[in-house]
Amino acid sequence: MNYNFNGKNIRIPDAEIAKSMNVLEISKEEAIQLWLEDEGYLENAEVEELTEKAKENKVKHEAKATTPKKTIKRERKPDEEKEYLVRLLSTCLENNGYSVAVTNKSKIIEFEVGENHYKLDLIKQRPPKN
């Protein structure tokens, strides 16, 4: 919808006007007036007054906790199946003559093959969600 305001041709979205009319149960003229105020074409004395009061009071929109946040140390349950697999793989590598180091007993195996250094990271996949 095109609206002529003080000699300026302004495009006002029809959907916005219809939405304002339905939600606020106001007339089309009131909806246009509301849109013009929201977009800054018209000044609303009440809105300007409230904005000035907010600036005077230095309203800040941030929240601060009064107590410090507690960090919780999470204890992982030992996974016996993963530990068994790491032991099995490390034993197999050692039996084949490789230098093996178990960095994490249920997760990481590091070993050397000649001049190259390798690292195996055992990851247990979660079951798919249904």
C-alpha positions in Angstrom: 0.0 0.0 0.0 1.4 3.4 -0.9 0.6 6.2 1.5 1.3 9.9 1.0 2.7 11.5 4.1 3.8 15.2 4.0 4.4 15.0 0.3 6.4 11.8 0.6 5.2 8.6 -0.9 5.7 5.8 1.6 5.2 2.1 1.0 3.5 0.4 3.9 3.3 -3.4 3.9 -0.4 -4.5 3.6 0.4 -7.6 5.8 1.6 -5.3 8.7 -1.6 -3.2 8.5 -3.8 -6.3 8.4 -1.9 -7.9 11.3 -2.2 -4.7 13.4 -5.9 -4.4 12.6 -6.6 -8.1 13.6 -4.4 -8.3 16.7 -5.1 -4.9 18.2 -8.7 -4.7 16.8 -8.1 -1.1 15.5 -9.2 0.7 12.3 -7.1 0.9 9.2 -6.3 4.6 9.9 -5.1 3.7 13.4 -3.0 0.8 12.1 -1.4 3.2 9.5 -0.8 5.7 12.3 0.8 3.0 14.5 3.1 1.9 11.6 4.2 5.4 10.9 5.0 5.9 14.6 6.9 2.6 14.8 9.0 3.5 11.8 9.8 7.0 13.0 7.8 9.0 10.5 5.6 10.4 13.3 6.6 11.3 16.8 4.6 9.9 19.7 4.9 12.2 22.8 4.3 9.3 25.2 7.0 7.1 23.6 9.5 10.0 23.5 8.8 10.7 27.2 9.4 7.1 28.2 12.5 6.9 26.1 13.9 10.0 27.8 13.1 8.6 31.2 14.9 5.3 30.3 18.0 7.3 29.2 18.0 9.4 32.4 17.9 6.2 34.5 20.5 4.6 32.4 18.5 1.4 31.9 20.9 -1.5 31.0 19.7 -4.7 29.6 22.2 -7.1 31.2 21.8 -9.5 34.0 24.6 -10.3 36.5 24.5 -13.2 38.9 25.0 -12.3 42.6 26.7 -15.6 43.4 29.6 -17.1 41.5 28.9 -19.9 39.1 29.8 -23.3 40.5 31.8 -25.6 38.3 30.9 -29.2 38.6 33.6 -31.8 38.0 32.0 -34.6 36.0 33.2 -38.1 36.8 33.1 -40.5 33.9 32.0 -44.1 34.5 34.7 -46.6 33.5 33.8 -48.4 30.2 35.1 -51.9 30.7 34.5 -52.9 27.1 36.6 -50.0 25.7 39.4 -50.7 28.3 39.4 -54.4 27.1 39.6 -53.4 23.5 42.5 -51.0 24.2 44.4 -53.7 26.1 43.7 -56.2 23.3 45.0 -53.8 20.6 48.0 -52.7 22.6 48.9 -56.4 23.3 48.6 -57.2 19.6 50.8 -54.3 18.6 53.4 -55.2 21.2 53.4 -58.9 20.1 54.3 -57.7 16.6 57.3 -55.8 17.9 56.0 -52.2 18.0 56.7 -49.7 20.7 53.3 -49.1 22.3 52.2 -46.5 24.9 48.6 -46.4 26.3 47.9 -42.7 26.9 44.4 -43.2 28.2 43.4 -46.7 29.3 40.0 -46.5 27.7 40.7 -44.4 24.7 44.1 -43.7 23.2 47.0 -45.9 22.1 50.2 -44.4 20.7 52.8 -46.5 18.9 55.9 -46.2 16.6 56.4 -47.9 13.3 60.0 -47.1 12.1 60.3 -43.4 12.2 56.6 -42.7 12.1 54.4 -42.0 15.2 50.8 -43.2 15.2 47.9 -42.5 17.6 44.7 -44.6 17.7 41.7 -42.9 19.4 38.9 -45.4 20.2 35.5 -43.8 20.0 32.3 -45.5 21.0 29.4 -44.3 18.8 26.0 -43.5 20.4 23.1 -45.6 19.2 20.9 -43.9 16.6 17.8 -42.1 17.8 14.5 -43.6 16.7 
